[in-house]
Amino acid sequence: MKHRFIAMTMSGILLCLAVMACKPAGSEEKAGNSTDSGRIQTVGAVHPEPLAHDTRITLPGRARSATRATLFFRVSGPLIRVHANPGDHVTQGDLLLELDDRDFKRQKAVVESGLASARATLMKLKAGARPEDIKIIETNLAAAKNDLNLAEKELNRYEMLYKNQAASEQAYDRAKNQAASLAAKVSALEEQLGRDRGGARKEDVMAATAAVKELEARLAIARDQLADTRLVAPFSGVVTRRIPDLHEMVAQGAPVMTLDDLSHIEIPVDVPEVHIGQILAAAKAGERYSAVFLTQKDKVFPATLSEYSSRADQATGTYGCVFTVTPGPEDLIFPGMTARIRLSENLETHGDRAVAVPLESLLGVAGNSAHVFLVDPKTRTLDRRAVSFEALAGDSKVKVTKGLALTDLVVAQGAAFVRQGQTVEYKMIQEKGTVQ
């Protein structure tokens, strides 16, 4: 497509030059007679015009925010408060949405109570029994031993009576049970007294410590869940969407809001295979990229190549590139807007600059090469200069990419009737083509 466009452009330029070359016979003869009669020929000259925005490649794209996020709650619950709506500007840490936290507060209180009890038990095990507690146990143990001694004597008496058939079997069984019960009580008191005197066992302390740590972890989870009922902005930006309405039930992990940082805008584009090398080479050479948005055609934004893909898309055969622009606060640039990325000439890295000259200045057109005549302002002699051109620059001018500088004086009127080294008079031509 590009070669076809260049061919059509070249054909148009050649046709224009052919038409301008078809001068009336009398005019050429008159010019020749003027030279032969000794009069110096007068030509019209112009300075090449700079092309301020010389664009070599234009790539369409669609804007998106460089930093964007879809926000969600980590817990479920009914939405009870909305603090930000689409279009609102928020800063990092601002409160956006709130869920009902009633159940989470109660759960936190339950865990806190259990943790307090577990910590008290652990402290008691580590501290051991108090002296007054040990004294009470000793008193109870002495009383239990006396009761056991009386019960054993009572049991022996009932055993003799039962053997002599002087006591019933029921009375005998009651005496045995009484003695066994008191014996168990004495054993338990002795064990408790020994534990309190020697302190808690290591295994008991470890078990109590583990119970405290478990409840501390559960408390941390309960606190996090309570905090997760409040959704805050993770970065500064603009709210672009809110999904649930007030009082609706919000599920855990369900999207509820989108947030975009509009201070940096990305423009992803698909670069054809024939241009990817030029795009990457331009980035290394420091050439300028620019972005133009459909909503602000009169403003050009500097752009930088932030990332690119080194593998072509299997469906389109293009390479993905992402350009970044930084609009100001007053620029209304939003995600989804249509944009174009342009690769322009860099005057610092290129010795030749594309300029525009009148179409009739070109002589000897062959392909995209031609020549023009330059006037030396001091000697007023003509010098033939080879140039390269690309395409038309307007209705009556052509874009010259090599061979001319902005300070050159190019013959624009009468170029077909002069020759190398000829001495001429020149007058500057205005934009409309009349001699000053």
C-alpha positions in Angstrom: 0.0 0.0 0.0 2.9 2.3 0.9 4.7 1.7 -2.4 1.4 2.3 -4.3 0.9 5.6 -2.6 4.5 6.7 -3.4 4.1 5.7 -7.0 0.8 7.7 -7.3 2.6 10.7 -5.7 5.5 10.5 -8.1 3.1 10.3 -11.0 1.3 13.4 -9.8 4.5 15.4 -9.4 5.7 14.4 -12.9 2.4 15.4 -14.4 2.5 18.8 -12.7 6.1 19.4 -13.9 5.1 18.4 -17.4 2.3 20.9 -17.4 4.4 23.7 -16.1 7.1 22.8 -18.7 4.6 23.4 -21.5 5.2 27.1 -21.9 4.2 29.1 -25.0 6.8 29.1 -27.7 7.0 32.8 -27.6 7.9 32.9 -24.0 10.9 30.6 -24.4 12.1 32.5 -27.4 11.7 35.7 -25.5 13.8 34.4 -22.7 16.5 33.3 -25.1 16.5 36.6 -26.9 16.8 38.4 -23.5 20.0 36.4 -22.8 21.3 36.9 -26.3 20.8 40.7 -26.2 23.0 40.9 -23.1 20.4 41.6 -20.5 20.7 39.6 -17.2 17.7 37.3 -16.6 15.6 37.8 -13.5 14.3 34.8 -11.6 12.1 34.4 -8.6 13.6 32.8 -5.5 12.4 31.4 -2.2 13.8 30.0 1.0 12.7 26.4 1.8 9.9 26.3 4.3 10.4 24.1 7.4 8.0 21.3 8.1 7.3 21.7 11.8 5.7 18.3 12.2 7.4 16.0 9.9 5.7 12.7 10.6 7.1 9.5 9.2 4.9 6.9 10.9 1.4 7.2 12.4 -0.1 4.4 14.5 -3.6 4.4 15.9 -4.3 3.4 19.4 -6.7 3.7 22.3 -5.8 5.3 25.7 -5.8 3.5 29.0 -4.6 4.5 32.4 -1.1 3.3 33.3 -2.2 2.4 36.8 -5.7 0.9 37.1 -7.3 -1.5 39.5 -10.6 -3.3 40.1 -11.3 -3.1 43.8 -13.2 -5.7 45.9 -13.9 -6.5 49.6 -12.2 -9.4 51.3 -15.3 -10.1 53.4 -19.0 -10.3 52.7 -21.8 -8.0 54.0 -24.4 -5.4 53.1 -23.2 -2.1 51.7 -24.2 0.6 54.1 -22.2 3.7 53.1 -20.8 5.1 49.8 -18.2 7.8 50.1 -17.0 8.1 46.4 -18.9 7.9 43.1 -17.7 7.7 39.5 -15.9 10.8 38.4 -14.6 11.7 41.9 -10.9 12.3 42.4 -9.6 10.5 45.5 -6.2 10.3 47.1 -4.4 7.3 48.5 -6.0 6.1 51.8 -9.4 7.8 51.2 -12.4 5.8 52.4 -14.5 4.7 49.4 -17.1 2.1 50.6 -18.2 0.6 53.9 -19.9 -2.7 54.8 -22.0 -3.5 57.9 -19.5 -4.5 60.6 -21.9 -5.6 63.4 -21.1 -9.3 63.2 -17.4 -8.8 62.9 -17.3 -6.6 66.0 -19.0 -9.3 68.0 -16.7 -12.0 66.7 -13.8 -9.9 67.7 -15.2 -9.5 71.3 -15.7 -13.3 71.6 -12.1 -14.0 70.7 -10.8 -11.3 73.0 -12.7 -12.9 75.9 -11.3 -16.3 75.2 -7.8 -15.0 74.9 -8.0 -13.3 78.3 -9.1 -16.5 79.9 -6.3 -18.5 78.2 -3.7 -16.0 79.3 -5.0 -16.2 82.9 -4.7 -20.0 82.9 -1.1 -19.8 81.6 -0.1 -17.3 84.2 -1.6 -19.5 87.0 0.4 -22.5 85.7 3.6 -20.6 85.5 3.2 -18.9 88.9 2.2 -22.1 90.8 -0.1 -22.4 93.9 0.0 -19.8 96.7 1.1 -20.8 100.2 -2.4 -20.3 101.6 -3.8 -22.6 98.9 -1.3 -25.3 99.8 -2.3 -24.9 103.5 -6.0 -25.4 102.6 -5.2 -28.5 100.6 -3.1 -29.9 103.5 -6.0 -29.3 105.9 -8.5 -31.0 103.6 -6.1 -33.9 103.1 -5.8 -34.4 106.9 -9.5 -34.4 107.3 -10.0 -36.8 104.4 -7.5 -39.2 106.0 -9.3 -39.1 109.3 -12.6 -39.8 107.6 -11.0 -42.7 105.7 -9.6 -44.2 108.9 -13.1 -44.2 110.5 -14.6 -45.6 107.3 -12.1 -48.5 107.2 -12.9 -49.3 110.9 -16.6 -49.2 110.2 -16.1 -51.5 107.2 -14.2 -54.0 109.3 -17.0 -54.1 111.9 -19.7 -54.5 109.2 -17.6 -57.3 107.6 -17.5 -59.3 110.8 -21.3 -58.7 111.4 -22.0 -59.8 107.8 -20.0 -63.0 108.2 -22.0 -63.8 111.4 -25.2 -62.9 109.6 -25.8 -60.0 112.0 -25.8 -57.3 109.3 -27.5 -57.1 106.0 -25.7 -57.2 102.7 -26.9 -53.7 101.9 -25.4 -52.2 105.0 -22.1 -54.0 104.3 -22.0 -52.7 100.7 -22.7 -49.1 101.9 -19.7 -49.3 104.2 -17.5 -50.5 101.4 -18.6 -47.7 99.1 -18.0 -45.1 101.7 -14.5 -46.4 102.3 -13.6 -46.5 98.6 -14.9 -43.0 98.1 -12.9 -41.5 100.9 -9.8 -43.4 99.6 -10.2 -41.8 96.1 -10.6 -38.3 97.7 -7.4 -38.8 99.7 -5.5 -39.8 96.6 -6.7 -36.8 94.6 -5.8 -34.4 97.4 -2.3 -35.9 97.7 -1.8 -35.6 93.9 -3.0 -31.9 94.0 -0.8 -31.1 96.9 2.2 -32.7 95.2 1.6 -30.7 92.0 1.1 -27.4 93.8 4.2 -27.9 95.8 6.4 -28.9 92.8 4.8 -26.5 90.2 2.9 -27.3 87.0 4.3 -29.9 84.6 6.2 -28.7 81.5 3.6 -30.3 79.2 0.8 -28.4 80.8 2.6 -25.1 80.4 3.3 -25.9 76.7 -0.3 -26.7 76.0 -1.5 -23.5 77.7 1.0 -21.5 75.7 -0.1 -23.0 72.4 -3.8 -22.2 73.3 -2.8 -18.6 73.9 -1.0 -18.3 70.5 -3.9 -19.9 68.7 -6.3 -17.3 70.2 -3.9 -14.5 69.4 -3.9 -15.6 65.7 -7.7 -15.8 65.7 -7.9 -12.3 67.2 -5.6 -10.9 64.4 -7.9 -12.5 61.8 -11.0 -11.0 63.5 -9.4 -7.6 63.5 -8.4 -7.8 59.9 -11.9 -8.9 58.9 -13.3 -5.9 60.8 -10.9 -3.6 59.0 -11.8 -5.2 55.7 -15.3 -3.9 56.0 -13.9 -0.5 54.9 -12.6 -0.1 51.4 -9.9 2.5 50.9 -8.1 3.8 47.8 -4.8 2.0 47.2 -3.5 4.9 45.1 -4.6 8.4 44.0 -6.8 8.5 40.9 -10.3 8.9 39.6 -13.2 6.5 40.3 -14.4 5.3 37.0 -17.1 2.8 38.0 -19.1 1.7 41.0 -21.0 -1.7 40.7 -23.2 -2.3 43.8 -25.9 0.0 45.0 -26.4 1.1 48.6 -27.8 -1.7 50.9 -27.1 -4.5 48.4 -25.3 -7.6 49.6 -21.7 -7.7 48.5 -20.0 -11.0 48.1 -16.4 -11.6 49.2 -14.0 -11.0 46.2 -16.7 -9.6 43.9 -15.7 -6.4 42.0 -17.3 -3.3 43.5 -15.3 -0.4 42.0 -12.7 0.6 39.4 -10.0 3.2 40.0 -7.7 4.8 37.4 -4.6 6.9 37.8 -4.9 9.5 35.0 -1.6 11.2 35.7 0.0 8.8 33.3 -1.7 7.5 30.2 -0.7 4.4 28.2 -1.5 4.0 24.5 -1.0 0.4 23.2 -0.6 0.2 19.5 0.0 -2.6 17.0 3.1 -2.0 14.9 3.4 -3.7 11.5 6.4 -5.8 10.8 7.8 -3.2 8.3 7.9 -0.5 10.9 8.9 -2.3 14.1 12.6 -1.9 13.4 12.3 1.8 12.7 10.3 2.3 15.9 12.9 0.6 18.1 15.8 2.3 16.3 14.2 5.6 16.8 13.9 5.0 20.5 17.7 4.2 20.7 18.5 7.3 18.6 16.5 9.6 20.8 14.0 10.6 18.2 10.7 12.1 19.2 7.4 10.4 19.6 4.2 12.4 19.9 0.6 11.6 20.7 -2.5 13.3 19.4 -6.0 12.6 20.8 -9.2 12.9 18.8 -10.7 15.2 21.4 -7.7 17.6 21.3 -6.4 17.6 17.7 -4.7 20.9 18.2 -2.5 19.7 21.1 0.5 17.4 20.7 1.7 15.4 23.7 5.3 14.1 24.0 5.3 10.3 24.2 7.8 7.7 25.3 8.1 4.0 24.4 7.6 2.2 27.7 7.4 -1.4 26.5 7.2 -3.6 23.4 6.7 -7.2 22.5 9.4 -9.1 20.7 7.0 -11.7 19.5 4.4 -11.0 16.7 0.8 -11.7 17.3 -0.2 -14.9 15.6 -3.5 -13.5 14.2 -2.4 -10.1 13.0 1.4 -10.4 12.6 1.9 -7.1 14.4 4.1 -6.3 17.4 2.5 -4.8 20.5 4.1 -1.5 21.7 3.0 0.7 24.6 3.6 4.5 24.6 3.2 6.6 27.7 2.1 10.3 27.9 1.8 12.6 30.9 -1.2 14.9 30.5 -1.6 18.0 32.7 -4.4 18.4 35.2 -6.2 20.6 32.8 -6.2 18.1 29.9 -9.3 16.0 29.7 -7.7 12.7 28.7 -9.7 9.6 29.7 -9.3 5.9 29.2 -10.8 4.7 26.0 -10.2 7.8 23.9 -8.9 7.5 20.4 -5.2 8.5 19.9 -2.5 8.4 17.3 1.2 7.9 17.9 3.5 9.7 15.5 7.2 9.2 14.9 8.8 12.6 13.9 12.2 13.7 12.8 14.7 14.7 15.5 16.7 17.7 14.4 19.5 16.8 16.7 20.1 13.4 15.2 19.5 14.1 11.6 21.7 16.5 9.5 19.0 17.0 6.8 15.6 18.3 7.6 12.6 17.9 5.5 11.5 21.2 3.9 8.9 22.3 1.4 9.7 24.1 -1.9 7.5 25.1 -4.8 6.7 22.3 -7.2 8.1 24.1 -10.2 11.5 24.3 -8.6 12.2 20.6 -9.3 13.9 19.7 -12.6 15.1 16.4 -14.0 12.8 14.3 -11.9 13.8 10.6 -11.8 12.1 8.4 -9.2 12.3 10.4 -6.0 15.4 12.3 -7.1 15.6 15.6 -8.9 17.7 18.8 -9.0 17.1 22.5 -8.3 19.1 25.7 -8.9 20.4 27.7 -6.0 21.2 31.4 -6.2 24.5 32.6 -4.5 23.3 35.9 -2.9 26.9 37.3 -3.2 27.9 36.4 -6.7 24.3 36.0 -8.0 25.4 32.9 -9.9 23.4 29.6 -10.1 24.5 26.3 -8.7 22.8 23.0 -9.5 21.9 20.9 -6.4 20.7 17.3 -6.3 17.8 16.7 -3.9 15.5 13.8 -2.8 11.8 14.3 -2.3 8.9 12.2 -1.0 5.5 13.6 -1.5 3.4 16.7 -2.2 3.3 19.2 0.7 0.0 21.0 -0.1 -1.3 21.9 -3.5 1.7 23.6 -5.0 4.7 22.4 -2.9 6.7 19.3 -2.6 8.4 17.8 0.5 12.2 17.6 0.0 13.9 15.3 2.4 17.6 15.7 1.5 19.8 18.3 -0.1 18.4 21.6 1.1 18.8 23.9 4.1 16.5 26.6 5.4 19.1 29.3 4.4 19.3 28.2 0.7 17.9 30.4 -2.1 16.0 28.1 -4.5 14.9 29.3 -7.9 11.2 28.9 -8.0 10.3 31.0 -11.1 12.2 30.7 -14.4 14.1 27.5 -13.3 13.4 25.9 -16.7 15.2 28.7 -18.6 18.5 28.9 -16.7 21.7 26.9 -16.7 24.6 26.0 -14.3 26.9 29.0 -13.5 24.6 31.6 -15.1 24.5 35.1 -13.5 21.0 36.2 -12.8 19.1 38.8 -10.9 16.6 37.5 -8.3 13.7 38.7 -6.4 12.0 37.0 -3.4 8.6 35.5 -4.0 5.7 35.9 -1.5 3.6 32.9 -0.4 1.0 33.5 -3.1 3.8 33.3 -5.8 4.1 37.0 -6.8 7.6 38.6 -6.9 8.2 41.1 -4.2 
